[in-house]
């Protein structure tokens, strides 16, 4: 998980590497489904899941911070114009 710092704020970027699913095009779809389920849970429910996963052997990875400059030419606005 990366926290990407920009001039006007920040956003998070999730980086996934799984050796068994390196060429699996459905990985993004599966992940989206799991994240949708998690987004409906409260902070307390998420914390409980996290603690249970740690007891089960999860090894948390620290959040990495990176800086990124905005590239306005890669903005979706330009793609919309055509």
LINLINZI-V80388 format. One record per residue. N is the residue number from 0. PHI is phi in radians with two decimals (NA if undefined). PSI is psi as a letter, one per 20 degrees, with the letter a starting at -180 (NA if undefined). OMEGA is omega in whole degrees, 0 to 359 (999 if undefined). Layout:
# LINLINZI-V80388
N:PHI:PSI:OMEGA + N:PHI:PSI:OMEGA
This chain:
# LINLINZI-V80388
0:NA:p:179 + 1:-2.00:p:169 + 2:-1.74:o:185 + 3:-1.67:o:180 + 4:-1.51:p:176 + 5:-2.10:r:181 + 6:-1.14:h:183 + 7:-1.83:j:181 + 8:2.68:b:180 + 9:-2.67:r:170 + 10:-2.54:r:181 + 11:-1.90:q:178 + 12:-2.21:p:180 + 13:-1.72:p:180 + 14:-1.96:p:184 + 15:-2.13:p:173 + 16:-2.35:o:178 + 17:-2.31:o:187 + 18:-1.05:h:181 + 19:-1.38:i:183 + 20:-2.21:k:184 + 21:-1.04:h:182 + 22:-1.90:j:184 + 23:-1.46:o:180 + 24:-1.25:i:180 + 25:-1.46:i:182 + 26:-1.04:g:180 + 27:-1.08:g:179 + 28:-1.14:g:179 + 29:-1.08:g:180 + 30:-1.13:g:179 + 31:-1.02:g:179 + 32:-1.09:g:179 + 33:-1.14:g:180 + 34:-1.16:h:177 + 35:-1.10:g:178 + 36:-1.12:g:181 + 37:-1.15:h:183 + 38:-1.20:i:178 + 39:-1.49:i:183 + 40:-1.59:q:178 + 41:-1.36:r:178 + 42:-1.07:g:179 + 43:-1.09:g:178 + 44:-1.14:g:178 + 45:-1.13:g:179 + 46:-1.09:g:178 + 47:-1.11:g:177 + 48:-1.03:g:181 + 49:-1.09:g:181 + 50:-1.12:h:177 + 51:-1.13:g:179 + 52:-1.15:h:177 + 53:-1.10:g:178 + 54:-1.11:h:180 + 55:-1.49:j:175 + 56:2.00:j:177 + 57:-1.06:p:176 + 58:-1.96:o:182 + 59:-1.08:q:177 + 60:-1.87:p:181 + 61:-1.12:q:177 + 62:-1.19:p:178 + 63:-1.71:q:179 + 64:-1.90:p:175 + 65:-2.32:q:177 + 66:-1.89:q:181 + 67:-2.47:p:175 + 68:-1.62:q:182 + 69:-1.33:p:176 + 70:-1.90:n:185 + 71:-1.14:h:179 + 72:-1.28:i:178 + 73:-1.67:j:180 + 74:-1.18:q:180 + 75:-1.09:i:177 + 76:-0.97:g:181 + 77:-1.21:h:176 + 78:-1.18:h:180 + 79:-1.15:h:179 + 80:-1.15:h:178 + 81:1.83:NA:999
